[in-house]
């Protein structure tokens, strides 16, 4: 969707402005062992940017980022727990409403990928204003179900340190502080999908929709295809949020099946 692409353009513009004004940007990202080599190469190609790798299962990203910010006297641009980021993600909700209104329709259900909660909270905020009857559900990896458990407890809960998933874009240790305040109030619920269900959704997206999707971007489609929620007779919106997938992972998703 162009709403999602506009977020990416905005992030690129922010980085460009920061490199122009300050001369440098430090980007803290997960290190070896994670999918995302194409994304990593693209970020490293950004003029004036350094990539600081960390082990998501052993290191503290927030502490590393805070240390760099102190040392370099640099501001922190958070990946999801930020009002501007949430507002940018909300353009997807606005686009959903506009496109459906053009055909005199309205969404009964909307499914969105969820990691730290920025994407789904932005969408839910927009839909609450524009289409309040639409039930917005977060979808997350089954073993990273912090949003589902947090919604049930009405309090932010962490994922267990031993949890693993191929959905590298959604592996936040717990919901964001700001995003959870919104999601706890606005979401109808949260659904979990397995890695196998995600791979099947990636294969379906490629073969039936002609879309290349990354694992984290395909979780909402996986929830719909695997029957995690009853969509019979309903107008449903499925957010597919990214295509940053390495060839090896994409081959794994579509390999070994007849065309």
C-alpha positions in Angstrom: 0.0 0.0 0.0 1.2 3.5 -0.7 0.5 4.4 3.0 3.1 1.9 4.1 5.5 3.1 1.4 5.1 6.6 2.6 6.3 5.6 6.0 9.4 4.1 4.4 10.0 7.3 2.4 9.6 9.4 5.5 12.1 7.2 7.4 14.6 7.6 4.4 14.0 11.3 4.5 14.7 11.5 8.2 17.9 9.6 7.8 18.9 11.8 4.9 18.2 15.0 6.9 20.1 13.7 9.8 23.1 12.7 7.8 23.0 16.1 6.1 22.7 18.1 9.3 24.8 16.0 11.6 27.1 14.2 9.2 26.4 10.7 10.6 23.7 8.2 11.7 24.2 5.2 13.9 21.7 2.3 13.2 21.5 -0.4 15.8 20.3 -3.7 14.3 20.3 -7.4 15.0 23.5 -9.2 14.1 24.6 -12.5 12.5 22.1 -15.4 12.7 19.1 -13.2 11.8 17.5 -13.0 8.4 17.7 -9.6 6.7 20.9 -9.6 4.7 19.4 -7.6 1.9 18.1 -5.0 4.4 21.5 -4.9 6.1 23.3 -4.3 2.8 20.9 -1.5 1.8 21.3 0.3 5.2 25.1 0.0 5.0 25.0 1.6 1.5 23.4 4.7 3.0 25.9 7.5 2.9 26.9 8.7 6.4 25.4 5.7 8.3 27.1 3.2 10.5 25.4 -0.1 11.4 26.0 -1.4 15.0 25.2 -5.1 15.2 24.0 -6.8 18.4 22.8 -10.3 19.4 19.1 -9.9 20.0 19.1 -12.9 22.4 22.0 -11.7 24.6 22.5 -8.0 24.2 20.3 -5.0 25.3 19.5 -3.0 22.2 18.1 -0.1 24.3 21.3 0.1 26.4 23.5 0.0 23.3 21.5 2.7 21.6 21.5 4.9 24.7 25.2 4.5 25.0 25.8 5.6 21.4 23.4 8.6 21.9 25.3 9.8 25.0 28.7 9.3 23.4 27.9 10.9 20.1 25.4 13.5 21.4 22.8 12.1 18.9 19.0 11.9 19.2 17.3 8.5 19.2 14.7 7.6 16.6 12.8 4.7 17.9 11.5 2.0 15.5 7.9 1.9 16.9 7.5 3.6 20.3 7.4 7.1 18.9 4.3 9.4 18.2 5.6 10.4 14.8 6.2 6.8 13.8 2.8 5.7 15.0 1.2 8.6 13.1 3.0 7.7 10.0 1.8 4.1 10.2 -1.7 5.4 10.7 -1.7 6.5 7.0 -2.4 2.8 6.2 -5.6 3.0 8.1 -6.6 6.2 6.3 -5.8 4.6 3.0 -7.9 1.5 3.8 -10.9 3.6 4.7 -10.5 5.7 1.6 -10.2 2.8 -0.8 -13.1 0.9 0.7 -15.3 4.1 0.7 -14.6 4.4 -3.1 -16.4 1.2 -3.6 -19.1 1.9 -1.0 -17.7 -0.7 1.4 -16.4 -0.8 5.0 -14.1 -3.2 6.8 -15.6 -5.5 9.4 -12.2 -6.9 10.4 -8.6 -5.7 9.9 -5.6 -7.9 10.6 -2.2 -6.3 11.0 1.3 -7.6 11.8 2.6 -6.7 15.2 6.0 -6.7 16.9 6.5 -3.7 19.1 3.0 -2.5 18.2 3.7 0.7 16.2 2.1 -0.4 12.9 -1.1 -1.9 14.4 -1.5 1.0 16.9 -1.2 3.6 14.2 -3.7 1.7 12.0 -6.1 1.2 15.0 -5.9 4.8 15.9 -6.9 5.8 12.4 -9.7 3.2 12.1 -11.1 4.2 15.5 -11.7 7.7 14.1 -12.7 6.8 10.5 -14.3 3.4 10.8 -15.1 2.7 14.5 -17.0 -0.5 13.8 -14.0 -2.2 12.3 -12.4 -4.7 14.7 -8.6 -4.4 14.5 -6.6 -7.5 15.5 -2.8 -7.7 15.9 -1.1 -10.8 14.5 2.2 -12.0 15.9 4.5 -15.1 15.9 3.0 -17.7 18.1 6.1 -17.9 20.4 6.3 -14.1 20.6 2.7 -13.6 21.8 3.6 -10.7 24.2 0.8 -8.5 22.8 -1.9 -11.2 23.2 -0.8 -11.9 26.8 -0.4 -8.2 27.6 -3.9 -7.4 26.3 -5.3 -10.2 28.5 -3.4 -8.8 31.5 -3.9 -5.2 30.7 -0.2 -4.8 31.4 3.0 -5.1 29.3 4.5 -8.6 29.5 7.8 -9.8 28.1 8.5 -12.7 25.7 10.6 -15.6 27.2 14.3 -15.4 26.3 14.2 -18.8 24.6 11.5 -17.8 22.1 12.5 -18.1 18.4 10.8 -17.3 15.1 11.6 -16.7 11.4 9.7 -13.4 11.6 12.7 -11.3 12.4 10.9 -8.0 11.9 8.5 -8.8 14.8 10.8 -10.1 17.5 10.5 -7.2 20.0 11.1 -8.4 23.6 7.8 -6.7 24.8 5.2 -4.2 23.6 6.2 -0.6 23.5 5.1 1.7 26.3 3.2 4.1 24.1 2.0 1.6 21.6 0.6 -0.6 24.3 -1.4 2.2 25.8 -3.1 2.6 22.4 -3.5 -1.1 21.7 -4.9 -2.0 25.1 -7.6 0.5 24.4 -8.2 0.1 20.7 -7.5 -3.6 19.6 -10.2 -6.3 19.5 -7.5 -8.9 20.2 -4.3 -10.6 19.0 -3.7 -13.8 17.1 -0.6 -16.0 16.9 0.7 -17.9 13.9 3.4 -20.6 13.6 6.5 -20.4 11.4 5.0 -23.1 9.1 1.8 -21.1 8.7 3.9 -18.0 7.8 5.9 -20.0 5.2 2.6 -21.3 3.7 1.3 -17.7 3.5 4.5 -16.5 1.8 4.1 -19.2 -0.7 0.4 -18.4 -1.2 1.2 -14.7 -1.6 3.8 -15.4 -4.3 1.8 -18.0 -6.3 -1.7 -16.5 -6.0 -1.2 -12.8 -5.4 2.2 -12.4 -7.2 3.6 -10.7 -4.1 7.1 -11.3 -2.5 6.7 -11.0 1.3 9.0 -11.2 4.2 8.0 -13.6 7.1 7.0 -10.8 9.5 5.0 -9.1 6.7 3.0 -12.2 6.0 1.7 -13.0 9.5 -1.7 -11.4 9.0 -2.2 -13.3 5.8 -1.2 -16.5 7.6 -3.8 -15.9 10.3 -6.5 -15.5 7.6 -5.4 -18.6 5.6 -5.1 -20.8 8.7 -8.5 -19.9 10.1 -7.3 -18.2 13.2 -10.3 -16.0 13.0 -13.7 -16.5 11.4 -14.0 -14.3 8.3 -17.0 -15.9 6.7 -19.4 -13.3 5.3 -17.2 -10.5 6.5 -15.3 -7.7 4.7 -11.7 -8.3 5.9 -8.6 -6.2 5.3 -5.2 -8.1 5.5 -2.1 -5.9 5.9 1.0 -7.3 4.2 3.7 -5.1 5.5 7.0 -5.8 3.9 9.0 -7.7 1.3 12.6 -7.6 2.8 13.2 -11.3 2.5 16.5 -13.0 1.7 16.7 -15.5 -1.2 17.3 -18.4 1.1 14.2 -17.7 3.2 12.1 -17.1 0.2 13.3 -20.3 -1.4 12.4 -22.1 1.8 8.9 -20.7 1.6 8.2 -21.6 -2.0 10.7 -24.5 -2.6 9.7 -28.1 -3.2 6.2 -27.4 -4.5 4.9 -27.8 -8.0 4.1 -24.5 -9.8 
